[in-house]
Amino acid sequence: MHELPLVFFTVLAQAAAGAYLILLLSQPLNGMDERKLSIGILVSMALLSVGMLVGMSHLGMPIRALNLLAGIGRSPMSNEILLGGAFAGFGVLVGLAGFYGKGTAAQRKALRWVTAGFAIAFVATIPKVYQLSTVAAWNTPHTTIQMLVSVFITGGALAAVLGAFRHGIAVSIAAVFVTLALRFDYITFVTGVEPVLAAQQSSLWVTQAIALLIGGALAFFALMKQKSASPILLSVCGLVIIAELVGRVSFYNLWSVTM
């Protein structure tokens, strides 16, 4: 599949951004110390870096990413690359500053919120790349909704593993519920505009739904039983990321230019 690098890039990038935001927002509520927060941020940035490196292989030559920057402000893809790079760079900087205690506490806090701004702008830009009037199955609000909800499904589960247990797992459960609730309407829309391609994605959609249901059920169990240090959290994180990867494969499979 030619778009497989983009599958990994979008899902892993969204997971990293979601985890960063949830870790940051939950810190004042759960009393997480700055060093632990910084470790969580650095792990998120490592995941983002993996996604970006894999995604660059889609361009054929990494130098093409620099050529795309010529379209900043006009091209959603150019904006995506710029904002993704800014988020990664500032994320690593803020993670290292917090881990080693560099600068004042106020400076580190301000830098974390600046980075949060880049994270939000980055994940908001990703769906715009795929809002194409020439691709009927993508030209729908469902594209934006699914990609933004994915930020919280995967990011919440990852944040729970990295220390924001209660808030991360609760966000992930809520996001799983939202995406499953919208599933019927989405499939109905896609089937209406691309019936042949939609039929070919049925097994992927079922696989994604099953993985999300199992992941959501395990997350709810962990939340009720307070299993914050349990391998269950790793299972939840793995399941929802796999589910979103499968769902993203089906999304790219729906690419078809309308004549």
Secondary structure, 3 states (H helix, E strand, C coil): CCCHHHHHHHHHHHHHHHHHHHHHHHHHHHCCCHHHHHHHHHHHHHHHHHHHHHHHHHHCCCHHHHHHHHHCCCCHHHHHHHHHHHHHHHHHHHHHHHHHCCCCHHHHHHHHHHHHHHHHHHHHHHHHHHCCCCECCCCCHHHHHHHHHHHHHHHHHHHHHCCCHHHHHHHHHHHHHHHHHCHHHHHHHHHHHCHHHHHHCHHHHHHHHHHHHHHHHHHHHHHHHCCCCCHHHHHHHHHHHHHHHHHHHHHHHCCCECC
